Amino acid sequence: MKLVPVLLSGGSGTRLWPLSREAYPKQFLALTGAHSLLQETWLRLAGLDVAPALAVANEEHRFMVAEQLREVGCTPAALLLEPVGRNTAPAIAVAALEALRQHGGDALLLVLPTDHVVADAAGFRAAVRSAVPAAQAGKLVTFGVLPQTPETGYGYIKAAPGEGVRAVARFVEKPDAARAAEYLAAGDHYWNSGMFLFGAQRYLDELARQQPAMLAACRAALDAGRRDSDFLRLDAAAFQACPADSIDYAVMEKTADAAVLPVDIGWSDVGSWSALWQVAERDAQGNARRGDVLALDCRDTYAWSDKRLIALVGLDDVVVVDTDDAVLVARKERVQEVKALAQRLKQDARSEATWHRKVYRPWGAYDSIDAEARFQVKRITVKPGATLSLQMHHHRAEHWIVVSGTARVTRGEEVFLLGENQSTFIPLGTVHRLENPGKLPLELIEVQSGGYLGEDDIVRFEDKYGRSG
């Protein structure tokens, strides 16, 4: 049978604000090493005989998913784009339908959230191999993580007696501290990892029994979807009509064939700054740090700096996270409340809930380095061979100064090249385009001036990435 990885990349990661934002959630962040969590998810499959992956992602994240997977040598068989989030059960359903289209009934789905940490990659691969026979026999297998602490932030799975893959006795909601301690002492409860292994057709058969309306909506969304370059866009109207539910509630808690394989693989969902502290390398005083951090007489702290020096003196059990546009300071035992903080920012329509100061685009990135009422300064990076859309602005003019690389500029009827230390002016209302024809990144400074400088003041005439407005 074909072992098909399903990479679920739809999470928002609000509990790791300010590093994780709605437009750049935690699966795209390199939290524990040189690669992002998404990339690490793919890389830990090395050594397993797997078919090309299926990735399921928010439509707004499509270019980041494609680019990050490309960087680690992963070319998905399909990148399925959700117009809205409908939780894990529908996401897995559209992946299962696509796997059947590609492989027929000979497909085992290895369902993996892409925002988790697994320290023991070899142990993970061994667990997958051990679970394959049960999945081939029709079981819906989940991987239960051996608990290390009485954790209240995870759901639990109670396993029936036995060895290896065994029946699930029941799924348990996130417990209070006393109940979590009981589960840890009992020795038959495991953290719910959100990783699964089962036949694609087997999952769809069970979904048809338990949630027929969900399956019908997913089938309609896929059948009416359209293929666009590397992407398969689910039909928006059909998918919006789909009931939203997790695979646990929709299928696993109802099926008679739920099975669990207990594992001890250094798993964490890094769902908070304290969870990230637990999996990070720490000094003799328990301090974990990333970036330029100096800690004096501190214990059990976590500090993250993007650029600036963070200096800590005489602090215990504190988290400090410094990004370009926001700083978080919190007691470690209260970092779960960061999610509420991110929600408050969104309610207040604060841009910090959604965007970093540096915003990634399919052609590169821009960093808003200064702004006042009638001007804004951006540092723009254009990848080799990349092209911005042919566009114009109603309310602003732009000055471009090339710092390094070569720019091909379209300005009205003119097309010309600019090199290092050369500049040009784009008058308000002029149709223009910026391209990088070279083999090195193009770096330039853009100075915008005008009465309105919002990103929605863009009229696109041509765009190779399928964007409009």
LOKE-280143 format. One record per residue: residue in one letter; x, y, z of N, C-alpha, C in turn. Coordinates in steps of 0.2 Angstrom, whole numbers, plus 5000, padded with zeros to 4 digits. Atoms other than C-alpha are relative to their C-alpha. Layout:
<sites>
AXYZXYZXYZ...
</sites>
This chain:
<sites>
M500449945000500050005000500450065000K499749945000500550184997500050045007L500049964994501050285013500050074998V500149935003500450455009500050055006P500049954995500950595021499550064999V500449945001499650725024500250055005L499749954996500350885031499550065001L500649954998499050995040500450065002S499649934998499651175040499550065001G500549954999498051265045500050045006G500149974993498451325063500250075000S499949934999498551505069500550015005G499449994996499751485083500050065004T500149934997499051635093500350005007R499750014993499851565110500750025000L499349985001501551605103500150074997W500049935001501151785100500650035004P500049965006502151905096500449974994L499650035006503251785086499549974995S500550035005501751695078499450054999R500649955001500451805070499549964995E500550035004498951765060500249994993A499850005007499751795043500749965000Y499450035000501351705049500049955006P500150044994500851565061500649965002K499450034997502051455071500349944996Q499750055004502251315058500550024995F499549975004503251435048500650035003L499449984996504451475062500549955001A499450044998506151405065500150005008L500049994993505851385084500549965004T499550044996507051245089500649984996G499450015004508351245075500050044994A499949965007508751295057499450004996H500650015005507151235049499450025004S500749994997505351285052499749945002L500450064997504151165061499749964994L500350035006503351135044500649964996Q499450045004505051085036500249945004E499850054996505550985051499549945000T500550055001503850885049500249964994W499950045006504350835031500749975001L499350035000506250805035500049945005R499950054996505850685049499749934997L500250065004505050565036500549974996A499450035004506750535028500149935003G499950074998506950345029499449964999L500650035001505150305027499950004992D500250005007504550245010499350034999V500649965000503250375007499950034993A500249965006502350444992500050075001P500049934999502350624988499450025004A500549974995501450725001499450034998L500649955001499750805001500150055006A500049944995499750975010499450035000V500649974999498251055017500150075003A499849944997498451245020499450054999N500449945001497451405022500350044994E499949975006497351495006500550065000E499549944999498251645013500749985001H499350024999499751545017500349964994R499850055006499951455000500750014998F499349995002501551534995500549985005M499550024995502451515011500149925001V500050085000501951325012500449984994A499750035006502551294994500750025000E499349985000504151394996500449965006Q499650044995504651315013500149934998L499950075001504351145007500549994994R499550015005505351174991500750015002E499449994998506751235001500349935003V499850074997506851055009499949944996G500150055005506550964993499449965000C500750035000504750924995499650034995T500549985005503650934980499349975001P500650044998501850894986499749984993A500450025005500750794975499450054999A500549955000499450924979500050045006L500049964995499351074989499350035000L500749995000497551084994499850075005L500149944997496951264999499350015003E500749994997495551295011499850085000P500249925000494651465008499850025007V500249984993494051455027500249945004G499950064996494551345041499449965003R500550054998493451195045500249955005N499750054995494551105058500349944996T499650055003495450945055499649944997A500450065004494050815050499950024993P500049995007493650905034500650014996A499450005003495450945030500349934998I499850065002495850765031499649964995A500450035005494350715021500250024993V499849985007494850815006500749974998A499350035002496650745007499849934999A500250075001495850565008499750004993L500450005006494750604993500650014994E499449985005496350674983500449945000A499650055000497350524989499749944996L500350055004496050404982500050014992R500049995008496050494965500749994998Q499350025003497950474964500249935001H499850074999498150304971499549955001G500650055000496450214971500049985008G500150024993496050114987500749985003D499350024997497950084990500350055003A499749944997498250235001499949995007L500049994993498750245019500250075001L499949934998498650415026500450015006L499749984994499950475038499950075002V500249934999499150635045500450035006L499549974996500350755053499950075001P500049934999500050925061500750034999T499349975002501551035055500250055005D499849954996501651145070500249975007H499850034994502351015083500749984999V499350024999504050965089500049925001V499950074999504650785088500849995001A499350004999506450765096500349944997D499750065002506650585092499749984993A500250015007506450575073500049924998A499950075002507050395072499549965004G500550044996505850335086499350024997F500649985004504450425076499949954994R500050055006504850325060499949935002A500150074998504950165070499349995002A500750004998503250205077499549994994V500450005006502450235060500149934997R500050075003503150065054499649955004S500350054996502449975069499250014999A500749995000500750055066499749984993V500250025007500650005047499549945000P500450065000499949825050499350015002A500649994997498549885061499550054995A500449965005498050025048499849964994Q500250045006498049905034499549955002A500550044998496949795044499350035001G500649964999495649935045499950045006K500049964994496050015062500250074998L499949935001496050205063500550015006V499450004995497750225073500250075001T499749944998498250375083500649985004F499450014996499850395092500050045006G500149974993499750425111500750015003V499349984997501250515119500049985007L499850024993501950445135500050065004P500049944997501550585147500650015005Q499449994996503050665156499850045007T500249964994502150785168499250005000P500850005000500250805173499850064997E500149945004499950925159499250014999T500749985001498251015158499850034994G500149975007498451085141499949954994Y500150055005498250925132499449955001G500550054999496850805129500449935001Y499750064999497150625134499649944997I500350065003496850445127500149955005K499950064995496550305139500049944995A499950065004497150145131499849945003A500250074998496449965133500649975002P499450044998497649835141500349974994G499650035005498949765129500650034998E499349985002500549795120499950024993G500049975007500949895104499450034999V500649975001499449955095499449965003R500550034996497949925106499350054999A500749965000496049985107500150065004V500149944996495650155113499449995005A500550004995494650145129499550065000R500449945001494050325128500550064999F499649935001494650505123499750045006V500149964994494750625138500250074998E499949935001494550815137500650025005K499549974996495950925144499850005008P500350014993495850885163500350065004D499749954995496150995178500649975003A499450024998497750975188500049935004A500150064996497150845200499949944996R500150065005496450735186500649984996A499450015004497950755176500649965004A499550034995499050695191499749925000E500350075000497850535192500249974993Y499950035007498050505173500849985000L499350015000499950515175500249945004A499950054995499950395190499749934997A500450075002498750265182500549974994G499550035005500050235167499649984994D500450035006498650195154499750064996H500249945003498350375149500650034996Y499549985004499250455135499850074997W500249945004499350635127499849994993N500350005006498350655112500450044995S499549975005499650695098499750044994G500349975006498450735084500349974994M499750045005499450615073499649944999F500450065001498550475064500349964994L499950055006498750325052499449964999F500650045002497350245043499950004992G500150005007496750195025499650064998A500449945002496050345015499349984999Q500750025001494450245010499749985007R500250024993494350175028499750065004Y500249944996494250355035499450034997L500649985003492950405022499449965001D500650054999491850255025499850025007E500249984993491850305044499750075000L500349935000491550485040499350004997A500750015003490050435029499549985005R500450024995489350345044499850055005Q500149964994489650475057499850074998Q500149935002489650645047499850004993P500150005007488850615030499950074997A500149935003488450805027500750034999M499349975001490350845030500349974994L499750035006490850715018499850034993A500349975006489650775005500350074998A499749935001490250955007500750004998C499350005002492050905006500149974993R500050025007491750804990499850054995A500249955005490850944982500550065000A499449945000492251074987500549974996L499450035004493550954979499850004993D500350015007492450914963500050074997A500149935003492151104960500650045001G499449974999493851154965500450014993R499749995006495051224952500849995002R499250015000496951184949500350064997D499749935001497951344949500849995001S499350014999499851314946500149945004D499850054996500451214960499449985005F500550004995498851234970499349974998L500750035001497151144971499550045005R500549964996495851274977499449975001L500750034998494351204986499550054998D500549955002492751284980499750035007A500149964993492351424993499349985002A500750014998490451404993499949935003A500150074998490451214995500449995007F499650014993491851215009499750045005Q500349964995491051355018499349975003A500650034998489451255019500249935004C499850074997490451105027500050015008P500050004993490151075046500850005002A499350004997491751115056500049965006D499950044994492350985068500749975000S499450045000493950895073499949934999I500050075002494350725068499849965007D500250034993494250675087499349995001Y500750004998492450725089499649974994A500450025006491850685071500149934999V499950075001492650515070500349965005M499650054995493850445083499649985006E500450024994492650455098499449964998K500650035002491250375088500249934997T499850065003492150235079500149945004A499950064996492250055086500849984998D499450025002493950045077500650045001A499549964997494950175086500649965003A499550034996496650115091500650055001V499549954998498150195099500749965001L499350024998500050165099500450045004P499649954995500950235114500750014997V499349985003502550325109500450045005D499649954996503950415118500550024996I499649985005504750515105500250085000G499849934999505050685113499550054996W500549965004503450765106499750055005S500349944997502750935110499650044995D500349965005501451035102500250085000V499749934998502451195108499450054999G500649955000500751275112500050065004S499949944996501451405123500750015001W499349984999503051495128500349955005S499750054995503251375143500149944997A499950065003503051225132500750014995L499449995003504451295121500650005004W499450004995505551325136500149935002Q499950074997505251145141500449964994V499750035005505951085124500750034998A499449965002507351215122500649985005E499450014996509151195128500150055005R499949954994509451275145500649995003D499350004996510951325155499949975007A500150034993511251265173499550035004Q500549974996510051385180499350004997G500750015004508651335168499850054996N500249955005508751485157500149984993A500050015007508351465139500050064996R499949945004508851595126500049994993R499950005008508751635107500250074998G499749945002509751775100500450035005D499649964996510651915109499750015007V500349994994510251885127500549995006L499650014995511151915143499650005007A500450014993510451845160500550005006L499650004994511151885177499649995006D500450024995510551795192499349994999C500750025002509051725183499949935000R500150075000508251555184499349994996D500650025003507051465173499650054996T500349955004506751605161500149984992Y500050015007506451605142500150074997A500049935004507051755131500249984993W499950005007506951775113500150074997S499849945003507751915103500149994993D499950005007507551945085500750044998K499449965002508952075084500350045006R499749964995509152185099500349965006L499850034993510052145116499550005005I500450004995508952085129500449985007A499650004994509652105147499549985005L500450024995508852015161500450005007V499650004993509352035180499549985005G500450024994508651945195499349984999L500750025002507151865186499949925001D500150075000506351695189499349994996D500650025003505051605178499750054996V500349955004504851745166500149984993V499950015007504651745147500050074997V499949935003505251895137500149984993V499950015007505051895118500050074997D499949945003505652045108500049994992T500050005007505152065090500150084997D499949945003505352215078499450055002D500549954998503652295083499649985006A500450014994503052215099500549965005V499650044995503852145116499449975005L500550044995502952015127500549995006V499750024993503452005146499449965004A500550034997502451875155500349955005R499850054996502551755170499949934996K500150075004502851575164499449975001E500650044998501351505173499450034997R500649975003500251625164500050014992V499949995007500851615146499449974996Q500650025004499251525141499550064998E500549945001498351695142500350044995V499849975006499351755128499550004994K500550015005498051685117499450055000A500549954998496751805125500350074998L499749945002497951945122500050014992A500150005008498051905103499350014998Q500749995002496151895102499850085002R500249934998496052065111500350054994L499749965005497252145098499649994993K500550005006496152075084499450035001Q500649964999494652145092500150074999D499949935000495452315093500350024993A499849995007495952295074500750025000R499349994999497752305079500449964994S499650045005498952255064500449955003E499650054997500052165077499749935001A500450075000498752025078500149964994T499950035006499051985060500650004997W499449995004500652055053500650015004H499449974998502452065057500250064997R499849945003503352225053500349974993K499850035007504152115039499549954998V500650035003502852045028500349964994Y499750045005503251895016499550004994R500450005006502551894998500349944996P499850055005502751764984500650024997W499449975004504051874976500650025005G499549994995505051904992499750035007A500249974994504752025007500150075000Y499949924999504552205013500050015007D499949984993505052275030499850075001S500249934999504152435035500450035006I499549984995505552525044499950075003D500249944998504852695046499350034997A500649975002503152785045499850065004E500449954997502252945048499450014997A500749995003500653025043500050004992R500150005007501053055025500649974996F499450045004502652945021500149945004Q499850074997503252765024500649984996V499350035003504952685021500049935001K500050075000505052505016500749984998R499450035003506552395013499749944997I500350055004506052274999500549954998T499650055003506852114994499649964995V500350035005506452034978500549944998K499650065001507051854975500250004992P499750005007508051814959499449974995G500550025005506851794944499350025002A500749984998505351864954499850064997T500349945004504151994947499450025005L500649974996502952104957499450014994S500549995005501252134949500050074996L500149945003500952264936499450045003Q500449974996500052394946500050075000M499949934999499652574950499650025007H500349984993499152674966499650074998H500449935001497752814967500350055005H499949954994498452894983500750015002R499349994997500352884984500549994994A499450015004501952904974500549965003E499450044997503552804976500650024997H499350005002505352824976500449945001W499750064999506452674973500850015000I499250005000508352664978500349935000V499750065000509252514973500649995005V499450014995510452454987500549944997S499650055003511052294979499649964995G500450045005510652184964499850054994T500249975006509852234948499250004999A500749995001508052304945499850014993R500349985006507052304929499350035002V500649954998505752444931499650014993T500549985005504152464920499750065004R500349944998503552644922499650034994G500449985005502152684911500249964993E499750035006502852654893500749985000E499350014999504652644899500149935003V499750064997505652484903500750015001F499349985000507352514910500349965006L499750044994508652434922500350055005L499749964995509352504938500549965004G499550044996510952454947500150035007E499949984993511652484964500150085000N500049934999511452664970499750044995Q500449965005510352714956499250005003S500650004997508552764959499550034994T500549975005506852814950499450025004F500649984997505252894954499449984997I500650025003503552824951499450055002P500549954998502252964951499349975001L500750024998500452944958499649984994G500450025005499352854946500349974994T499650035005500752784935500049925000V499950075000500652604930500749985000H499350024999502252514935500149935003R499850064998503152354939500749995002L499450014998504652294948500249934999E499850075001505652134943500850005002N499350024998507252054948500349954994P499850055006508051984931500749975002G499350034999509751934940499949945004K499950064996510351784950500150015007L499949984993510551874966499450045003P500649964997509251954978500150074998L500049935001508752124974499850045006E500249964994508752244989499950074998L500149925001508052424988499650035005I500449964996507252554998499550044997E500649965003505552624994499750055005V500349954996504952785000499350024997Q500749995002503052804999499850075003S500249934998502252985000499350014997G500649985002500453034999499550005006G500649994995498753055008499849935003Y500250074997498452865010500549954998L499550055002499752725011499949935002G500250064998498752575015500249954994E499850055005499152405006499449994995D500650015004497352404999500050054994D499949955006497852554987500449974995I499650035005498452434974499549984995V500450025006497552414957500549954996R499550055004498352254949499749994993F500250015007498252234930500349934998E499850075001499352074929500449985006D499750024995499951964942500149924999K499950075001500851794940499949955005Y500250044994500351734957499349995001G500850014999498451744954499750045005R500349964995498151884966499650064996S500449955002496852024963499950055005G500149944996496452194970500650025004
</sites>
